[in-house]
Amino acid sequence: MEFIERIKKMIPDAEALLEVNQEWKSIRVNTLKIDRDSLLKRLEGKFEIKEMPWYENGFFIKDEDNIAKTEEYYLGYYYIQEASSMLPPLVMDLQQKDFVFDLCAAPGSKTTQIAMMLENTGLIIANDVKLKRIRALTHNIQKSGATNCIVTNYDARLFYKTGLKAEKILLDVPCTASGKIIKKKDIPEKWSYGRVKSLAGLQKKLVESAYKCLERNGIIIYSTCSLEPEENEEVINFAVEKLGMEVEKINLKNIKIRRGVKEWNDKKFEWWNKVIRIWPQDNKTEGFFICKLRKF
Ligand SMILES: C[S@@+](CC[C@H](N)C(=O)[O-])C[C@H]1O[C@@H](n2cnc3c(N)ncnc32)[C@H](O)[C@@H]1O
C-alpha cells in the first residue's frame, strides 16, 4: 500500500496533509541563560515573532535565514527547535532533582529542554549510539549552560546492561520521520514499507531495553516524528502485550491534537484515545506521536 493510501485509512483529510506548508520556524527560550521577556525584547525588531500557544518558552519566528546568525543564538539564549518536538518533555511530569534517561538524545533538543525544565538540578543521562551525533549533543549541552547532564555512547538496546535505573525515561526513537512531510515534499515518493518495518523492529528492541532500565512505577515517554502506525501504535501494543506496561492518558493544552489510530493490521488498540498524534495540517508543525507508558 502506498504512503497516501495508508494515510487515507488513518484520517479523513489526507489531502490537507499533502498540501500544508510551514511558514514559521520555531525557537525555544533557554531559561538557563535568559528569561523569556528579556529575550523577546532583544529579538523584537530583528524578526517577526509570534507566541506559541502551547508552550510559554516557545516562539514562532518568520525566518529571514538569519535565525542562526544572531548574537543571542551564539550566546545560547535560544535553541532552534521544531515546535512539536518541544512537546514530549512537557508530558514527563518533571520535578526538580529528577533522575532522567534520554536514551536517543542527539543532537540534544529535548535533553537541553529537560535540563532547563529541571533548572539544572537532578541528573540526565543523555545517550546516543552515533559518535558523530554525540559531538553535536555535547556541543549543544555545553552551549545551553546545562550542568546536570552526563553524556554516554551506548547502543540503547543494550543500555540495561549498565544496571542503571531511572524513574523517567525519554525514548525519542530513530524513525522514518514521515511527519516531516510539511518540509520534505518528496516523502511520499521516497517512502518504503521495508524501512518502516525495519525501524519498527529496532523501536521494539529500544522499548524493551528502556523497560528494563525503568524503576517500578516509572514512566517512559515514547515519541517519534513518524506517522506510521507500525512505528507508533504497534510499538506501544508490543509494550502493553509483551512487557505488561500500561498506557496513561496524556493531554496537552492550546494545541490541536488527535488521538491514535484505533486499529491497524488487524490489531485493535483499546488505549487509542490515551496517546497523542500531532498531524502537520492541524498546527502547521511537523507530525509527532507521543505516548506515556508506565511500569507496574
Ligand atoms: C529522533 S533522533 C533523536 C532526537 C533527539 N532526541 C533530540 O530531541 O534532539 C534519534 C536518535 O537515535 C539515535 N539512535 C539510533 N539508534 C540508536 C540506538 N540503537 N541506541 C541509541 N541511540 C540510537 C540516532 O543516532 C539519533 O540521534
The ligand as an SDF file (V2000), in Angstrom:
LIG
                    3D

 27 29  0  0  0  0  0  0  0  0999 V2000
   14.9420   11.2390   16.5530 C   0  0  0  0  0  0  0  0  0  0  0  0
   16.6380   11.2810   16.8510 S   0  0  0  0  0  0  0  0  0  0  0  0
   16.7070   11.9360   18.4880 C   0  0  0  0  0  0  0  0  0  0  0  0
   16.4830   13.4050   18.5620 C   0  0  0  0  0  0  0  0  0  0  0  0
   16.7780   13.9560   19.9530 C   0  0  0  0  0  0  0  0  0  0  0  0
   16.0020   13.2610   20.9710 N   0  0  0  0  0  0  0  0  0  0  0  0
   16.5100   15.4320   20.0390 C   0  0  0  0  0  0  0  0  0  0  0  0
   15.4280   15.8200   20.5290 O   0  0  0  0  0  0  0  0  0  0  0  0
   17.3740   16.2170   19.6370 O   0  0  0  0  0  0  0  0  0  0  0  0
   17.0280    9.5990   17.1410 C   0  0  0  0  0  0  0  0  0  0  0  0
   18.4350    9.3650   17.6360 C   0  0  0  0  0  0  0  0  0  0  0  0
   18.5590    7.9690   17.9530 O   0  0  0  0  0  0  0  0  0  0  0  0
   19.8880    7.5970   17.7430 C   0  0  0  0  0  0  0  0  0  0  0  0
   19.9280    6.1340   17.6800 N   0  0  0  0  0  0  0  0  0  0  0  0
   19.6830    5.3100   16.6400 C   0  0  0  0  0  0  0  0  0  0  0  0
   19.8150    4.0140   17.0140 N   0  0  0  0  0  0  0  0  0  0  0  0
   20.1680    4.0370   18.3260 C   0  0  0  0  0  0  0  0  0  0  0  0
   20.4710    3.0270   19.2710 C   0  0  0  0  0  0  0  0  0  0  0  0
   20.4230    1.7290   18.9510 N   0  0  0  0  0  0  0  0  0  0  0  0
   20.8210    3.4030   20.5210 N   0  0  0  0  0  0  0  0  0  0  0  0
   20.8750    4.7190   20.8640 C   0  0  0  0  0  0  0  0  0  0  0  0
   20.6040    5.7210   20.0140 N   0  0  0  0  0  0  0  0  0  0  0  0
   20.2430    5.3750   18.7530 C   0  0  0  0  0  0  0  0  0  0  0  0
   20.2780    8.3200   16.4680 C   0  0  0  0  0  0  0  0  0  0  0  0
   21.6710    8.4500   16.3820 O   0  0  0  0  0  0  0  0  0  0  0  0
   19.5490    9.6670   16.6410 C   0  0  0  0  0  0  0  0  0  0  0  0
   20.4300   10.6190   17.1860 O   0  0  0  0  0  0  0  0  0  0  0  0
  1  2  1  0
  2  3  1  0
  2 10  1  0
  3  4  1  0
  4  5  1  0
  5  6  1  0
  5  7  1  0
  7  8  2  0
  7  9  1  0
 10 11  1  0
 11 12  1  0
 11 26  1  0
 12 13  1  0
 13 14  1  0
 13 24  1  0
 14 15  1  0
 14 23  1  0
 15 16  2  0
 16 17  1  0
 17 18  1  0
 17 23  2  0
 18 19  1  0
 18 20  2  0
 20 21  1  0
 21 22  2  0
 22 23  1  0
 24 25  1  0
 24 26  1  0
 26 27  1  0
M  CHG  2   2   1   9  -1
M  END
$$$$
